[in-house]
Amino acid sequence: MNNATEATPWYRHPWMWLVVGLPLVSVIASLTTLAIAVKNKDDLVRDDWYKAGRAINQDLGAEQRARALGLQASAMLEPAVPAMSVTLTGNDALPDRLQLVLVHSTIAQEDMTAVLERQSATTWRGTLPRLPMGKRHLMLEPMSGSAGESAWRLRASDVIFQGNPVELLPAG
């Protein structure tokens, strides 16, 4: 037998590193993937999905009322402030305060809400907490407790603000 082979410590054998190293790298990669998945969980499915699914009929009713009232809106982003201004027209008395919700498709922390105050007969304006980046879904509805309030909703989907007005209409 070769004395040099017998005297070599275990960690100097390349086959040992191949046999132990590949599974060790795999374990480290899977633990890293698990840590990333736990830290950045998906927001795509709501916790109250059953209750939200049952409320779809109410949502459709709000949009049908907006259609019956002949409501149409145009929203414009003012990036310098950041603020939103909305021009709203319809056949009924319009409320003094509106709520504009900017919903991000996948990240719930990126959702924003702006309370819009009446500036003139057909114009409302309100500030945003920050400038919206990327695609958004917009929902415009009266603030609860506003004069002339009736439950209605206008929507716009996949909006990217590029300096042009965005049209909000009843869905359907």
N, C-alpha and C positions, 0 to 999 in steps of 0.2 A: 504494500500500500504506500501511497504517497503521503509523506508527513506534512507537506505543505497544505494539502486539502483538509486533513484532519485538524490542523492548527488554525484554519481560517474561521473567524467568528461567523455566526449565523447571518448577521446583517450585511456581510460582504458577498453573499451568494446572489447573483442576479435573478435566478429562478424563484427564490423566495420572495423578492419584491414584486415579481410578476404575479405570483399566486396570491399574495396578500394585497398588493397595491390596487389591482383592478377592482376587487370587491369593495375596498376601502374608499376609493374614489366614487363608486356607485352609491355607497351609503351616504357620503358627504353631500353628493349632488341631490339625492332624494330628500335629505333633511333640509337642505337649502330651499328646495322647491316647496316643501311643506311649510316652512317659515314664511315664504313669500305668499303662498295661498292663504294662510291664516291671517297675515297682516293686511292683505288687500282683498278682502272678500267682495264678491259680486253684489251689486245693488239692483240687479235686474228683476228679481222676484220680491214683491212686497211681503212683509210678514203677515199682513191681514189680507192675503190674496182672495180668500173666500168671500169676505165681507166686501171687498172691492169689486169682485165679480158680480155680486148681487146688486151692487149700486149702479151697474151699467145702465139699467132702465131709467134711473133718475138722471144720469148724465145725458142720455139721449133726449129726455124731456126738456132739459135746459137748452139744448141746441135747437130743438123744435120750437120752443118759445122765442128764441132769438130770430129764427126764420120768420115766425108769425109776426113779430114786431118789426120786421124789415130792417134789422140792424146790420150795419156794415162798419168796419173800422179800418183805419190805416195807422200803423205804428212806425215811428221813426226814432232811431237811436241818435242821441247827441253824445258823441264819444268824449268830448272835452270835459263834460261834467262828472261822470256819466249819468245820463238821464234818458227817459223815454217820454216822448210826446205822442198822444193818440188823438186822432180825429175820428169821432163816432157820430153816425147819423142813424135815425130810425123814426118810426111812426109813433113812438110813445114818449112820455116824460122820462128823461134820462137822469140817472143819479148824480149827486155831487162828487162822489168818490168811487173810483174803480180800483180793482185789483188786477194787476198784470203779472202772471206767473211765467217765468222763463225756465223751462224744464230741460235739463241735459239728458240725453238719451240713456247714458249708462252710469253716470257718476252723480249720486244723490247730493253730495256735498257741493256740487256746482249749480244746483237749483237756486234761483233768485226770485224774490217777490218785490214788486214795486207798488206802492200805494199812490194812485194818481188822483190829483185834486183838479177840480174844474177850473179852467182858465178863461174860457168863453163859452158860448152856447154849444159849440161842437168840439172843443179842444180840452184835453186833460193832460197833465204833466206830473211826473214824479221822478225822484232820483233812484239810482240803483246802487247797491253796496260796492260794486266793482264792474268793470267792463266785461261783458260776456264774450267769451272766445269759443269758436267752434259752432257746430249746429245746435239749434235749440228748437223746442216746441213751445209755442206761445198760447196762453189761455187768458182771455179777458173776460171778467165777470164783475158784477156790481159788488161793492163791499157790503157785508151784512150790516144792517142798521142804517143804510143810506136811504134818503128820501126818494121815493119813486122806484124803490127796489122791487124787482120781480126776478126770480131765479132764471137767468139766461147765461149763455156762454158762447163766445166766439173763439175760433182756433186758427192757428197757422202751424204747419209742420215743416220740419227740416229747414229752418230759417238760418241763414248766415248773413249777419249785418254787414253790408258793404256800401252804406251811404244811400241806399234806395229805400223808399217806404215799403213796408210789409203789409199786405192785405190780410185781414182777419175776417173770416166768414163762418157761419154756422156749418158744422161738419155734416156730411151726407149729401 
